[in-house]
Each structure stands twice: as C-alpha cells, then as structure tokens.
Amino acid sequence: MSNRSIGLDDRLYQYVLDHSLREPDVMARLRAETATHPHAVMQISPEQGQFMQMLVKLMGAKKCIEIGTFTGYSALAVAMALPKKGRLVACDISAEYPEIGKPYWKEAGVHKNIDLRIGPATKTLKKMIKKGESGKYDFAFIDADKTGYADYYEGCLKLLRKGGLMAVDNVLWSGYVANPRSRAKDTLALKAFNKMVLADDRIELSILPIGDGLTLARKL
C-alpha cells in the first residue's frame, strides 16, 4: 500500500513497459525512427500513447483534436483508437516533421482519418469555432509550444462537447514547475497555466505523473 505515487527509476520503468505495453509494430517503428531525430525529446512516451488510446476508446470518441503533431506518433495512437469513420484534426506549425509519420499513418490505414492542418494552431482553432464546430469534439490533446498553452486550452475547451476530455502534456516540465528559482519562459508559462486550470470551474481536473506530467480536464 502507498499513500502517494511512487517514483520510477530506470529498472522499474522498464518493468512497467515489459508488463503493460502492447504497442503495435507500426507505432513502434515510427517511435524508433523518431528517436533518431534531433528533436526526439518532443516525442511522447509509448505508455502515454497507449493510455491515451484507452481514454479515447473508453469515451467512444469519434472527433478529436491534436495541437502539436511533431512526427505523428501521438496522432497515430489516437487515430488507431478511433472508429472507422472517426476524425482527428491534427495541428502543427511545421510541414516538415509530420511527413515522417505520414507513411506510417497510411500503413496503419488511418491516413484518411487524420486531417493535418499546417499553420498556427490558434488560427486553426478560431476557424473551427467560426465554422460552428463548438461543442462537437470529444477529445483534445495539447503538446505544443508552452507559451501558447492557455490559448490552445481555451480554443479546445470551446470545441469540446460537455463531458469531453482534454489531455495536456508536459505540465510537470521535468520538475521545474516546482522549483521557485526557475525563471525560464516555458517554465513560467506552465506554472501560470497550471494555476489557471486549477481555478477553472468549467472542468474537472486531474494531473497524472505519466510521461512529463499529463493534465486531464473534463468539460462540465
């Protein structure tokens, strides 16, 4: 028994992977290719991808949003959890990085379920809201520039239906959010974001110590 979450050293983390990870080969190969990328640290962990798949399936989600696609691993995870006619709007500022994932999306048979939109995500979200899509989405995942989190959160919250779920990555930021002496721009942005979400009575909230910290916000 334990009255708090335990820490994971490398040995225990590997045990978790060995005894829970059921990663499809196509996802494993995309993750392996991404690991060779200069910005590989931006990749979510495989156990987080699997957890998000379970959330999407538990919700029966059909329409999802992703802010920050990178090489497409998280998009692949979510898309593979959707029903045949499900849809993921994947937003990224880079046209280059998602090209790495596209062949894997096609191999997995979910490329037609992923609507990739290149450009500033705030503009994409505003266009979606203007088109009358508010309240039409089931699930949203945010993993992009940290200074933009507050704006992405507000846009996704409008687009989510009542009972919809938002997952926000990197909210523990390698522990820097708990360091009062850390004054880095991204750290300060995440500290402010975490305080904002805590005070938001439009949602139910949980922060999970998975990956680099994952906030779950359920729209009331």
Biotite code that builds the C-alpha atoms (Angstrom):
import biotite.structure as struc

atoms = struc.array([
    struc.Atom([0.000, 0.000, 0.000], chain_id="A", res_id=1, res_name="MET", atom_name="CA", element="C"),
    struc.Atom([1.073, 3.566, -0.604], chain_id="A", res_id=2, res_name="SER", atom_name="CA", element="C"),
    struc.Atom([-0.441, 6.950, 0.154], chain_id="A", res_id=3, res_name="ASN", atom_name="CA", element="C"),
    struc.Atom([1.346, 8.667, -2.739], chain_id="A", res_id=4, res_name="ARG", atom_name="CA", element="C"),
    struc.Atom([2.561, 7.911, -6.253], chain_id="A", res_id=5, res_name="SER", atom_name="CA", element="C"),
    struc.Atom([5.922, 6.179, -6.363], chain_id="A", res_id=6, res_name="ILE", atom_name="CA", element="C"),
    struc.Atom([8.870, 7.336, -8.413], chain_id="A", res_id=7, res_name="GLY", atom_name="CA", element="C"),
    struc.Atom([10.169, 5.291, -11.335], chain_id="A", res_id=8, res_name="LEU", atom_name="CA", element="C"),
    struc.Atom([13.855, 4.568, -11.712], chain_id="A", res_id=9, res_name="ASP", atom_name="CA", element="C"),
    struc.Atom([15.062, 3.071, -14.991], chain_id="A", res_id=10, res_name="ASP", atom_name="CA", element="C"),
    struc.Atom([14.632, -0.525, -13.818], chain_id="A", res_id=11, res_name="ARG", atom_name="CA", element="C"),
    struc.Atom([11.062, -0.023, -12.608], chain_id="A", res_id=12, res_name="LEU", atom_name="CA", element="C"),
    struc.Atom([10.152, 1.992, -15.700], chain_id="A", res_id=13, res_name="TYR", atom_name="CA", element="C"),
    struc.Atom([11.362, -0.872, -17.901], chain_id="A", res_id=14, res_name="GLN", atom_name="CA", element="C"),
    struc.Atom([9.282, -3.265, -15.803], chain_id="A", res_id=15, res_name="TYR", atom_name="CA", element="C"),
    struc.Atom([6.205, -1.131, -16.497], chain_id="A", res_id=16, res_name="VAL", atom_name="CA", element="C"),
    struc.Atom([6.892, -1.288, -20.227], chain_id="A", res_id=17, res_name="LEU", atom_name="CA", element="C"),
    struc.Atom([7.624, -5.004, -20.162], chain_id="A", res_id=18, res_name="ASP", atom_name="CA", element="C"),
    struc.Atom([4.402, -5.799, -18.323], chain_id="A", res_id=19, res_name="HIS", atom_name="CA", element="C"),
    struc.Atom([1.913, -3.387, -19.882], chain_id="A", res_id=20, res_name="SER", atom_name="CA", element="C"),
    struc.Atom([2.989, -2.098, -23.282], chain_id="A", res_id=21, res_name="LEU", atom_name="CA", element="C"),
    struc.Atom([1.130, -3.601, -26.246], chain_id="A", res_id=22, res_name="ARG", atom_name="CA", element="C"),
    struc.Atom([2.477, -1.264, -28.886], chain_id="A", res_id=23, res_name="GLU", atom_name="CA", element="C"),
    struc.Atom([1.567, -2.181, -32.472], chain_id="A", res_id=24, res_name="PRO", atom_name="CA", element="C"),
    struc.Atom([4.577, -2.735, -34.703], chain_id="A", res_id=25, res_name="ASP", atom_name="CA", element="C"),
    struc.Atom([3.737, 0.260, -36.901], chain_id="A", res_id=26, res_name="VAL", atom_name="CA", element="C"),
    struc.Atom([3.787, 2.538, -33.864], chain_id="A", res_id=27, res_name="MET", atom_name="CA", element="C"),
    struc.Atom([6.993, 1.014, -32.539], chain_id="A", res_id=28, res_name="ALA", atom_name="CA", element="C"),
    struc.Atom([8.744, 1.611, -35.855], chain_id="A", res_id=29, res_name="ARG", atom_name="CA", element="C"),
    struc.Atom([7.609, 5.245, -36.031], chain_id="A", res_id=30, res_name="LEU", atom_name="CA", element="C"),
    struc.Atom([8.788, 5.751, -32.460], chain_id="A", res_id=31, res_name="ARG", atom_name="CA", element="C"),
    struc.Atom([12.150, 4.186, -33.330], chain_id="A", res_id=32, res_name="ALA", atom_name="CA", element="C"),
    struc.Atom([12.574, 6.473, -36.349], chain_id="A", res_id=33, res_name="GLU", atom_name="CA", element="C"),
    struc.Atom([11.594, 9.487, -34.282], chain_id="A", res_id=34, res_name="THR", atom_name="CA", element="C"),
    struc.Atom([14.238, 8.546, -31.687], chain_id="A", res_id=35, res_name="ALA", atom_name="CA", element="C"),
    struc.Atom([16.910, 9.366, -34.288], chain_id="A", res_id=36, res_name="THR", atom_name="CA", element="C"),
    struc.Atom([15.504, 12.870, -34.847], chain_id="A", res_id=37, res_name="HIS", atom_name="CA", element="C"),
    struc.Atom([17.410, 15.872, -33.401], chain_id="A", res_id=38, res_name="PRO", atom_name="CA", element="C"),
    struc.Atom([14.255, 16.875, -31.507], chain_id="A", res_id=39, res_name="HIS", atom_name="CA", element="C"),
    struc.Atom([13.354, 13.364, -30.368], chain_id="A", res_id=40, res_name="ALA", atom_name="CA", element="C"),
    struc.Atom([12.741, 14.649, -26.833], chain_id="A", res_id=41, res_name="VAL", atom_name="CA", element="C"),
    struc.Atom([9.464, 16.116, -28.147], chain_id="A", res_id=42, res_name="MET", atom_name="CA", element="C"),
    struc.Atom([8.086, 12.582, -28.632], chain_id="A", res_id=43, res_name="GLN", atom_name="CA", element="C"),
    struc.Atom([5.550, 11.318, -26.093], chain_id="A", res_id=44, res_name="ILE", atom_name="CA", element="C"),
    struc.Atom([6.341, 8.070, -24.284], chain_id="A", res_id=45, res_name="SER", atom_name="CA", element="C"),
    struc.Atom([4.808, 4.803, -25.515], chain_id="A", res_id=46, res_name="PRO", atom_name="CA", element="C"),
    struc.Atom([2.936, 4.155, -22.284], chain_id="A", res_id=47, res_name="GLU", atom_name="CA", element="C"),
    struc.Atom([1.352, 7.612, -22.593], chain_id="A", res_id=48, res_name="GLN", atom_name="CA", element="C"),
    struc.Atom([0.294, 6.861, -26.154], chain_id="A", res_id=49, res_name="GLY", atom_name="CA", element="C"),
    struc.Atom([-1.294, 3.612, -25.006], chain_id="A", res_id=50, res_name="GLN", atom_name="CA", element="C"),
    struc.Atom([-3.023, 5.393, -22.118], chain_id="A", res_id=51, res_name="PHE", atom_name="CA", element="C"),
    struc.Atom([-4.464, 7.989, -24.480], chain_id="A", res_id=52, res_name="MET", atom_name="CA", element="C"),
    struc.Atom([-5.749, 5.223, -26.743], chain_id="A", res_id=53, res_name="GLN", atom_name="CA", element="C"),
    struc.Atom([-7.588, 3.724, -23.793], chain_id="A", res_id=54, res_name="MET", atom_name="CA", element="C"),
    struc.Atom([-9.124, 7.100, -22.915], chain_id="A", res_id=55, res_name="LEU", atom_name="CA", element="C"),
    struc.Atom([-10.337, 7.593, -26.490], chain_id="A", res_id=56, res_name="VAL", atom_name="CA", element="C"),
    struc.Atom([-11.852, 4.114, -26.568], chain_id="A", res_id=57, res_name="LYS", atom_name="CA", element="C"),
    struc.Atom([-13.473, 4.446, -23.128], chain_id="A", res_id=58, res_name="LEU", atom_name="CA", element="C"),
    struc.Atom([-15.105, 7.679, -24.247], chain_id="A", res_id=59, res_name="MET", atom_name="CA", element="C"),
    struc.Atom([-16.247, 6.243, -27.548], chain_id="A", res_id=60, res_name="GLY", atom_name="CA", element="C"),
    struc.Atom([-14.647, 9.323, -29.072], chain_id="A", res_id=61, res_name="ALA", atom_name="CA", element="C"),
    struc.Atom([-15.290, 9.980, -32.758], chain_id="A", res_id=62, res_name="LYS", atom_name="CA", element="C"),
    struc.Atom([-13.951, 13.513, -33.234], chain_id="A", res_id=63, res_name="LYS", atom_name="CA", element="C"),
    struc.Atom([-10.603, 14.570, -31.779], chain_id="A", res_id=64, res_name="CYS", atom_name="CA", element="C"),
    struc.Atom([-8.165, 17.472, -31.905], chain_id="A", res_id=65, res_name="ILE", atom_name="CA", element="C"),
    struc.Atom([-4.395, 17.448, -31.534], chain_id="A", res_id=66, res_name="GLU", atom_name="CA", element="C"),
    struc.Atom([-2.259, 20.547, -31.030], chain_id="A", res_id=67, res_name="ILE", atom_name="CA", element="C"),
    struc.Atom([1.340, 19.660, -31.805], chain_id="A", res_id=68, res_name="GLY", atom_name="CA", element="C"),
    struc.Atom([1.796, 16.649, -34.075], chain_id="A", res_id=69, res_name="THR", atom_name="CA", element="C"),
    struc.Atom([5.591, 16.507, -34.498], chain_id="A", res_id=70, res_name="PHE", atom_name="CA", element="C"),
    struc.Atom([6.388, 13.246, -36.345], chain_id="A", res_id=71, res_name="THR", atom_name="CA", element="C"),
    struc.Atom([2.878, 11.901, -35.904], chain_id="A", res_id=72, res_name="GLY", atom_name="CA", element="C"),
    struc.Atom([3.240, 9.243, -33.196], chain_id="A", res_id=73, res_name="TYR", atom_name="CA", element="C"),
    struc.Atom([0.531, 10.629, -30.926], chain_id="A", res_id=74, res_name="SER", atom_name="CA", element="C"),
    struc.Atom([-1.717, 11.248, -33.932], chain_id="A", res_id=75, res_name="ALA", atom_name="CA", element="C"),
    struc.Atom([-1.213, 7.629, -34.987], chain_id="A", res_id=76, res_name="LEU", atom_name="CA", element="C"),
    struc.Atom([-2.042, 6.413, -31.486], chain_id="A", res_id=77, res_name="ALA", atom_name="CA", element="C"),
    struc.Atom([-5.273, 8.403, -31.308], chain_id="A", res_id=78, res_name="VAL", atom_name="CA", element="C"),
    struc.Atom([-6.338, 7.659, -34.878], chain_id="A", res_id=79, res_name="ALA", atom_name="CA", element="C"),
    struc.Atom([-5.865, 3.921, -34.374], chain_id="A", res_id=80, res_name="MET", atom_name="CA", element="C"),
    struc.Atom([-8.201, 4.103, -31.372], chain_id="A", res_id=81, res_name="ALA", atom_name="CA", element="C"),
    struc.Atom([-10.986, 5.804, -33.325], chain_id="A", res_id=82, res_name="LEU", atom_name="CA", element="C"),
    struc.Atom([-13.869, 4.032, -35.059], chain_id="A", res_id=83, res_name="PRO", atom_name="CA", element="C"),
    struc.Atom([-13.680, 3.582, -38.836], chain_id="A", res_id=84, res_name="LYS", atom_name="CA", element="C"),
    struc.Atom([-15.309, 6.957, -39.557], chain_id="A", res_id=85, res_name="LYS", atom_name="CA", element="C"),
    struc.Atom([-13.565, 8.786, -36.720], chain_id="A", res_id=86, res_name="GLY", atom_name="CA", element="C"),
    struc.Atom([-11.650, 12.001, -37.370], chain_id="A", res_id=87, res_name="ARG", atom_name="CA", element="C"),
    struc.Atom([-8.604, 13.677, -35.856], chain_id="A", res_id=88, res_name="LEU", atom_name="CA", element="C"),
    struc.Atom([-7.792, 17.284, -36.657], chain_id="A", res_id=89, res_name="VAL", atom_name="CA", element="C"),
    struc.Atom([-4.008, 17.398, -36.216], chain_id="A", res_id=90, res_name="ALA", atom_name="CA", element="C"),
    struc.Atom([-2.433, 20.854, -35.966], chain_id="A", res_id=91, res_name="CYS", atom_name="CA", element="C"),
    struc.Atom([1.255, 21.653, -36.341], chain_id="A", res_id=92, res_name="ASP", atom_name="CA", element="C"),
    struc.Atom([3.305, 24.678, -37.297], chain_id="A", res_id=93, res_name="ILE", atom_name="CA", element="C"),
    struc.Atom([5.804, 22.518, -39.211], chain_id="A", res_id=94, res_name="SER", atom_name="CA", element="C"),
    struc.Atom([5.075, 20.938, -42.573], chain_id="A", res_id=95, res_name="ALA", atom_name="CA", element="C"),
    struc.Atom([8.351, 19.000, -42.352], chain_id="A", res_id=96, res_name="GLU", atom_name="CA", element="C"),
    struc.Atom([8.001, 16.942, -39.167], chain_id="A", res_id=97, res_name="TYR", atom_name="CA", element="C"),
    struc.Atom([4.629, 15.267, -39.899], chain_id="A", res_id=98, res_name="PRO", atom_name="CA", element="C"),
    struc.Atom([5.993, 14.000, -43.234], chain_id="A", res_id=99, res_name="GLU", atom_name="CA", element="C"),
    struc.Atom([7.958, 11.444, -41.199], chain_id="A", res_id=100, res_name="ILE", atom_name="CA", element="C"),
    struc.Atom([4.764, 9.950, -39.836], chain_id="A", res_id=101, res_name="GLY", atom_name="CA", element="C"),
    struc.Atom([2.604, 10.010, -42.953], chain_id="A", res_id=102, res_name="LYS", atom_name="CA", element="C"),
    struc.Atom([3.853, 6.673, -44.368], chain_id="A", res_id=103, res_name="PRO", atom_name="CA", element="C"),
    struc.Atom([3.088, 5.031, -41.024], chain_id="A", res_id=104, res_name="TYR", atom_name="CA", element="C"),
    struc.Atom([-0.387, 6.588, -40.943], chain_id="A", res_id=105, res_name="TRP", atom_name="CA", element="C"),
    struc.Atom([-1.032, 5.123, -44.385], chain_id="A", res_id=106, res_name="LYS", atom_name="CA", element="C"),
    struc.Atom([0.387, 1.719, -43.445], chain_id="A", res_id=107, res_name="GLU", atom_name="CA", element="C"),
    struc.Atom([-1.903, 1.622, -40.397], chain_id="A", res_id=108, res_name="ALA", atom_name="CA", element="C"),
    struc.Atom([-4.870, 2.525, -42.596], chain_id="A", res_id=109, res_name="GLY", atom_name="CA", element="C"),
    struc.Atom([-5.729, 5.705, -40.681], chain_id="A", res_id=110, res_name="VAL", atom_name="CA", element="C"),
    struc.Atom([-4.316, 8.382, -43.012], chain_id="A", res_id=111, res_name="HIS", atom_name="CA", element="C"),
    struc.Atom([-7.816, 9.312, -44.177], chain_id="A", res_id=112, res_name="LYS", atom_name="CA", element="C"),
    struc.Atom([-8.906, 9.773, -40.559], chain_id="A", res_id=113, res_name="ASN", atom_name="CA", element="C"),
    struc.Atom([-6.204, 12.370, -39.881], chain_id="A", res_id=114, res_name="ILE", atom_name="CA", element="C"),
    struc.Atom([-6.928, 15.899, -41.083], chain_id="A", res_id=115, res_name="ASP", atom_name="CA", element="C"),
    struc.Atom([-3.490, 17.535, -40.878], chain_id="A", res_id=116, res_name="LEU", atom_name="CA", element="C"),
    struc.Atom([-3.583, 21.325, -40.756], chain_id="A", res_id=117, res_name="ARG", atom_name="CA", element="C"),
    struc.Atom([-0.320, 23.233, -41.026], chain_id="A", res_id=118, res_name="ILE", atom_name="CA", element="C"),
    struc.Atom([-0.139, 26.701, -39.504], chain_id="A", res_id=119, res_name="GLY", atom_name="CA", element="C"),
    struc.Atom([-0.556, 28.478, -36.168], chain_id="A", res_id=120, res_name="PRO", atom_name="CA", element="C"),
    struc.Atom([-2.930, 26.347, -34.106], chain_id="A", res_id=121, res_name="ALA", atom_name="CA", element="C"),
    struc.Atom([-4.672, 29.375, -32.601], chain_id="A", res_id=122, res_name="THR", atom_name="CA", element="C"),
    struc.Atom([-5.785, 30.408, -36.075], chain_id="A", res_id=123, res_name="LYS", atom_name="CA", element="C"),
    struc.Atom([-6.908, 26.867, -36.893], chain_id="A", res_id=124, res_name="THR", atom_name="CA", element="C"),
    struc.Atom([-8.964, 26.669, -33.694], chain_id="A", res_id=125, res_name="LEU", atom_name="CA", element="C"),
    struc.Atom([-10.550, 30.074, -34.334], chain_id="A", res_id=126, res_name="LYS", atom_name="CA", element="C"),
    struc.Atom([-11.553, 28.989, -37.850], chain_id="A", res_id=127, res_name="LYS", atom_name="CA", element="C"),
    struc.Atom([-13.112, 25.812, -36.458], chain_id="A", res_id=128, res_name="MET", atom_name="CA", element="C"),
    struc.Atom([-15.081, 27.810, -33.900], chain_id="A", res_id=129, res_name="ILE", atom_name="CA", element="C"),
    struc.Atom([-16.159, 30.336, -36.536], chain_id="A", res_id=130, res_name="LYS", atom_name="CA", element="C"),
    struc.Atom([-17.432, 27.459, -38.697], chain_id="A", res_id=131, res_name="LYS", atom_name="CA", element="C"),
    struc.Atom([-19.775, 26.438, -35.892], chain_id="A", res_id=132, res_name="GLY", atom_name="CA", element="C"),
    struc.Atom([-17.837, 23.421, -34.614], chain_id="A", res_id=133, res_name="GLU", atom_name="CA", element="C"),
    struc.Atom([-18.017, 24.415, -30.932], chain_id="A", res_id=134, res_name="SER", atom_name="CA", element="C"),
    struc.Atom([-19.214, 21.574, -28.725], chain_id="A", res_id=135, res_name="GLY", atom_name="CA", element="C"),
    struc.Atom([-18.686, 18.994, -31.482], chain_id="A", res_id=136, res_name="LYS", atom_name="CA", element="C"),
    struc.Atom([-15.444, 17.297, -30.356], chain_id="A", res_id=137, res_name="TYR", atom_name="CA", element="C"),
    struc.Atom([-14.898, 14.508, -27.850], chain_id="A", res_id=138, res_name="ASP", atom_name="CA", element="C"),
    struc.Atom([-11.185, 14.592, -27.077], chain_id="A", res_id=139, res_name="PHE", atom_name="CA", element="C"),
    struc.Atom([-8.297, 17.048, -27.409], chain_id="A", res_id=140, res_name="ALA", atom_name="CA", element="C"),
    struc.Atom([-4.567, 16.629, -26.844], chain_id="A", res_id=141, res_name="PHE", atom_name="CA", element="C"),
    struc.Atom([-2.235, 19.598, -26.382], chain_id="A", res_id=142, res_name="ILE", atom_name="CA", element="C"),
    struc.Atom([1.542, 19.140, -26.761], chain_id="A", res_id=143, res_name="ASP", atom_name="CA", element="C"),
    struc.Atom([2.991, 22.219, -28.425], chain_id="A", res_id=144, res_name="ALA", atom_name="CA", element="C"),
    struc.Atom([4.784, 25.457, -27.503], chain_id="A", res_id=145, res_name="ASP", atom_name="CA", element="C"),
    struc.Atom([4.257, 26.034, -23.793], chain_id="A", res_id=146, res_name="LYS", atom_name="CA", element="C"),
    struc.Atom([3.659, 29.779, -24.040], chain_id="A", res_id=147, res_name="THR", atom_name="CA", element="C"),
    struc.Atom([0.644, 29.016, -26.227], chain_id="A", res_id=148, res_name="GLY", atom_name="CA", element="C"),
    struc.Atom([-0.991, 26.552, -23.837], chain_id="A", res_id=149, res_name="TYR", atom_name="CA", element="C"),
    struc.Atom([-3.519, 28.980, -22.364], chain_id="A", res_id=150, res_name="ALA", atom_name="CA", element="C"),
    struc.Atom([-4.822, 29.944, -25.814], chain_id="A", res_id=151, res_name="ASP", atom_name="CA", element="C"),
    struc.Atom([-4.899, 26.331, -27.029], chain_id="A", res_id=152, res_name="TYR", atom_name="CA", element="C"),
    struc.Atom([-6.750, 25.320, -23.877], chain_id="A", res_id=153, res_name="TYR", atom_name="CA", element="C"),
    struc.Atom([-9.447, 27.950, -24.362], chain_id="A", res_id=154, res_name="GLU", atom_name="CA", element="C"),
    struc.Atom([-9.906, 27.080, -28.022], chain_id="A", res_id=155, res_name="GLY", atom_name="CA", element="C"),
    struc.Atom([-10.117, 23.353, -27.375], chain_id="A", res_id=156, res_name="CYS", atom_name="CA", element="C"),
    struc.Atom([-12.468, 23.852, -24.442], chain_id="A", res_id=157, res_name="LEU", atom_name="CA", element="C"),
    struc.Atom([-14.914, 25.689, -26.708], chain_id="A", res_id=158, res_name="LYS", atom_name="CA", element="C"),
    struc.Atom([-14.722, 22.920, -29.293], chain_id="A", res_id=159, res_name="LEU", atom_name="CA", element="C"),
    struc.Atom([-15.213, 20.090, -26.797], chain_id="A", res_id=160, res_name="LEU", atom_name="CA", element="C"),
    struc.Atom([-18.689, 18.821, -26.020], chain_id="A", res_id=161, res_name="ARG", atom_name="CA", element="C"),
    struc.Atom([-19.986, 18.627, -22.474], chain_id="A", res_id=162, res_name="LYS", atom_name="CA", element="C"),
    struc.Atom([-18.224, 15.651, -20.927], chain_id="A", res_id=163, res_name="GLY", atom_name="CA", element="C"),
    struc.Atom([-15.414, 15.928, -23.472], chain_id="A", res_id=164, res_name="GLY", atom_name="CA", element="C"),
    struc.Atom([-11.851, 15.395, -22.304], chain_id="A", res_id=165, res_name="LEU", atom_name="CA", element="C"),
    struc.Atom([-8.683, 17.405, -22.801], chain_id="A", res_id=166, res_name="MET", atom_name="CA", element="C"),
    struc.Atom([-5.205, 15.958, -22.170], chain_id="A", res_id=167, res_name="ALA", atom_name="CA", element="C"),
    struc.Atom([-2.341, 18.441, -21.779], chain_id="A", res_id=168, res_name="VAL", atom_name="CA", element="C"),
    struc.Atom([1.263, 17.252, -21.893], chain_id="A", res_id=169, res_name="ASP", atom_name="CA", element="C"),
    struc.Atom([4.444, 18.396, -20.091], chain_id="A", res_id=170, res_name="ASN", atom_name="CA", element="C"),
    struc.Atom([2.663, 20.035, -17.155], chain_id="A", res_id=171, res_name="VAL", atom_name="CA", element="C"),
    struc.Atom([5.370, 18.903, -14.692], chain_id="A", res_id=172, res_name="LEU", atom_name="CA", element="C"),
    struc.Atom([8.186, 20.004, -17.024], chain_id="A", res_id=173, res_name="TRP", atom_name="CA", element="C"),
    struc.Atom([10.885, 17.704, -15.595], chain_id="A", res_id=174, res_name="SER", atom_name="CA", element="C"),
    struc.Atom([10.096, 19.069, -12.144], chain_id="A", res_id=175, res_name="GLY", atom_name="CA", element="C"),
    struc.Atom([10.965, 22.683, -12.967], chain_id="A", res_id=176, res_name="TYR", atom_name="CA", element="C"),
    struc.Atom([7.402, 23.847, -12.240], chain_id="A", res_id=177, res_name="VAL", atom_name="CA", element="C"),
    struc.Atom([8.050, 23.033, -8.569], chain_id="A", res_id=178, res_name="ALA", atom_name="CA", element="C"),
    struc.Atom([11.312, 24.996, -8.474], chain_id="A", res_id=179, res_name="ASN", atom_name="CA", element="C"),
    struc.Atom([10.667, 28.591, -7.331], chain_id="A", res_id=180, res_name="PRO", atom_name="CA", element="C"),
    struc.Atom([14.060, 29.675, -8.669], chain_id="A", res_id=181, res_name="ARG", atom_name="CA", element="C"),
    struc.Atom([13.366, 28.552, -12.231], chain_id="A", res_id=182, res_name="SER", atom_name="CA", element="C"),
    struc.Atom([12.563, 31.638, -14.304], chain_id="A", res_id=183, res_name="ARG", atom_name="CA", element="C"),
    struc.Atom([12.731, 30.163, -17.805], chain_id="A", res_id=184, res_name="ALA", atom_name="CA", element="C"),
    struc.Atom([9.981, 31.379, -20.121], chain_id="A", res_id=185, res_name="LYS", atom_name="CA", element="C"),
    struc.Atom([8.448, 27.947, -20.706], chain_id="A", res_id=186, res_name="ASP", atom_name="CA", element="C"),
    struc.Atom([8.549, 27.102, -17.004], chain_id="A", res_id=187, res_name="THR", atom_name="CA", element="C"),
    struc.Atom([6.782, 30.320, -16.069], chain_id="A", res_id=188, res_name="LEU", atom_name="CA", element="C"),
    struc.Atom([4.181, 29.714, -18.774], chain_id="A", res_id=189, res_name="ALA", atom_name="CA", element="C"),
    struc.Atom([3.467, 26.227, -17.445], chain_id="A", res_id=190, res_name="LEU", atom_name="CA", element="C"),
    struc.Atom([3.277, 27.444, -13.843], chain_id="A", res_id=191, res_name="LYS", atom_name="CA", element="C"),
    struc.Atom([0.729, 30.058, -14.892], chain_id="A", res_id=192, res_name="ALA", atom_name="CA", element="C"),
    struc.Atom([-1.179, 27.503, -16.952], chain_id="A", res_id=193, res_name="PHE", atom_name="CA", element="C"),
    struc.Atom([-1.373, 25.016, -14.080], chain_id="A", res_id=194, res_name="ASN", atom_name="CA", element="C"),
    struc.Atom([-2.702, 27.718, -11.735], chain_id="A", res_id=195, res_name="LYS", atom_name="CA", element="C"),
    struc.Atom([-5.255, 28.814, -14.318], chain_id="A", res_id=196, res_name="MET", atom_name="CA", element="C"),
    struc.Atom([-6.577, 25.301, -14.856], chain_id="A", res_id=197, res_name="VAL", atom_name="CA", element="C"),
    struc.Atom([-6.781, 24.628, -11.117], chain_id="A", res_id=198, res_name="LEU", atom_name="CA", element="C"),
    struc.Atom([-9.043, 27.655, -10.716], chain_id="A", res_id=199, res_name="ALA", atom_name="CA", element="C"),
    struc.Atom([-11.234, 26.835, -13.739], chain_id="A", res_id=200, res_name="ASP", atom_name="CA", element="C"),
    struc.Atom([-14.680, 25.749, -12.537], chain_id="A", res_id=201, res_name="ASP", atom_name="CA", element="C"),
    struc.Atom([-15.695, 24.768, -16.078], chain_id="A", res_id=202, res_name="ARG", atom_name="CA", element="C"),
    struc.Atom([-13.786, 21.500, -15.777], chain_id="A", res_id=203, res_name="ILE", atom_name="CA", element="C"),
    struc.Atom([-12.978, 18.523, -13.570], chain_id="A", res_id=204, res_name="GLU", atom_name="CA", element="C"),
    struc.Atom([-9.232, 18.149, -13.127], chain_id="A", res_id=205, res_name="LEU", atom_name="CA", element="C"),
    struc.Atom([-6.526, 15.578, -12.537], chain_id="A", res_id=206, res_name="SER", atom_name="CA", element="C"),
    struc.Atom([-2.748, 15.771, -13.037], chain_id="A", res_id=207, res_name="ILE", atom_name="CA", element="C"),
    struc.Atom([-1.151, 12.371, -13.621], chain_id="A", res_id=208, res_name="LEU", atom_name="CA", element="C"),
    struc.Atom([2.598, 11.712, -13.187], chain_id="A", res_id=209, res_name="PRO", atom_name="CA", element="C"),
    struc.Atom([2.820, 9.913, -16.521], chain_id="A", res_id=210, res_name="ILE", atom_name="CA", element="C"),
    struc.Atom([5.443, 10.948, -19.031], chain_id="A", res_id=211, res_name="GLY", atom_name="CA", element="C"),
    struc.Atom([6.383, 14.555, -18.219], chain_id="A", res_id=212, res_name="ASP", atom_name="CA", element="C"),
    struc.Atom([3.079, 15.146, -16.410], chain_id="A", res_id=213, res_name="GLY", atom_name="CA", element="C"),
    struc.Atom([-0.332, 14.889, -18.045], chain_id="A", res_id=214, res_name="LEU", atom_name="CA", element="C"),
    struc.Atom([-3.296, 17.077, -17.103], chain_id="A", res_id=215, res_name="THR", atom_name="CA", element="C"),
    struc.Atom([-6.744, 15.646, -17.737], chain_id="A", res_id=216, res_name="LEU", atom_name="CA", element="C"),
    struc.Atom([-9.539, 18.219, -17.884], chain_id="A", res_id=217, res_name="ALA", atom_name="CA", element="C"),
    struc.Atom([-13.120, 17.036, -18.321], chain_id="A", res_id=218, res_name="ARG", atom_name="CA", element="C"),
    struc.Atom([-15.539, 19.707, -19.547], chain_id="A", res_id=219, res_name="LYS", atom_name="CA", element="C"),
    struc.Atom([-18.568, 20.177, -17.313], chain_id="A", res_id=220, res_name="LEU", atom_name="CA", element="C"),
])
